[in-house]
Amino acid sequence: MAEKLLPFDMVKLLDSDEMISEYLSQVLEDGDSDELLRALGYIAKAKGMAMVAQESGLGRESLYKALSPGAKPRFDTVLKVIKALGVKLHAEPVS
């Protein structure tokens, strides 16, 4: 008898600022730009896409397009989204 698997929803796990921070840190550590956009999309959905669109000054459709797989958003767009998500990035030397 085959077991039924439930669909995995990353958005449900991003229920606190700490979880969001840890998830985004891991994605940044991996260095994959497509995965970063995907992660920002999950976080935006967890925070509320309408709120993120308003805070970033982007239209909701534009936000969905910018964070979709294969998108090549401008760097300033990514920075606006990161700021709207309430996340702060920092740099540290590689050890």
C-alpha positions in Angstrom: 0.0 0.0 0.0 1.4 3.3 -1.1 1.7 6.1 1.5 0.2 9.5 0.8 2.6 12.4 1.2 1.4 15.8 2.1 2.7 18.7 0.0 5.5 20.6 1.6 4.8 24.3 2.2 7.8 26.3 3.1 5.7 29.4 3.9 4.1 27.6 6.9 7.6 27.2 8.5 8.4 30.9 8.2 6.2 31.9 11.1 8.7 34.0 13.1 11.5 36.5 12.4 14.0 34.0 13.8 12.9 31.3 11.3 13.0 33.8 8.5 16.5 35.0 9.4 17.9 31.5 9.7 16.3 30.4 6.4 17.6 33.4 4.6 21.1 33.1 6.1 21.3 29.5 4.9 20.2 30.4 1.4 22.7 33.3 1.2 25.4 30.9 2.5 24.7 28.6 -0.5 25.2 31.5 -2.9 22.5 30.4 -5.5 20.8 33.5 -6.9 17.7 31.6 -8.1 17.3 30.1 -4.7 17.6 33.5 -3.1 14.7 34.8 -5.3 12.7 31.8 -4.4 13.4 32.3 -0.7 12.5 36.0 -0.9 9.2 34.9 -2.5 8.4 32.4 0.3 9.2 35.0 2.9 7.1 37.6 1.1 4.2 35.2 1.0 4.7 34.5 4.7 4.7 38.2 5.6 1.9 39.0 3.2 2.5 39.8 -0.4 0.3 42.9 -0.4 2.1 44.4 2.5 5.5 43.7 1.0 4.4 45.2 -2.3 3.2 48.3 -0.6 6.3 48.7 1.6 8.6 48.1 -1.3 6.8 50.5 -3.6 6.3 47.7 -6.2 3.0 46.5 -7.7 1.9 43.1 -6.5 2.2 41.7 -10.0 5.6 43.1 -10.4 6.6 41.6 -7.1 5.4 38.2 -8.1 7.3 38.5 -11.5 10.5 39.7 -9.8 10.5 36.8 -7.4 9.6 34.0 -9.8 12.0 31.3 -10.9 14.2 32.5 -13.8 13.5 36.2 -13.1 16.4 38.6 -13.4 15.3 41.5 -11.2 17.4 44.6 -10.8 19.5 44.7 -7.7 17.7 47.8 -6.4 14.4 45.8 -6.7 15.9 43.0 -4.6 17.1 45.6 -2.0 13.7 47.1 -1.8 12.1 43.7 -1.2 14.7 42.9 1.5 14.0 46.2 3.2 10.2 45.7 3.0 10.6 42.2 4.6 12.3 43.8 7.6 15.6 42.0 7.0 19.0 43.5 7.3 22.0 41.9 5.5 25.5 42.2 6.7 28.9 41.1 5.5 31.7 39.3 7.3 35.0 38.0 6.2 35.3 34.5 5.0 37.3 32.4 7.4 
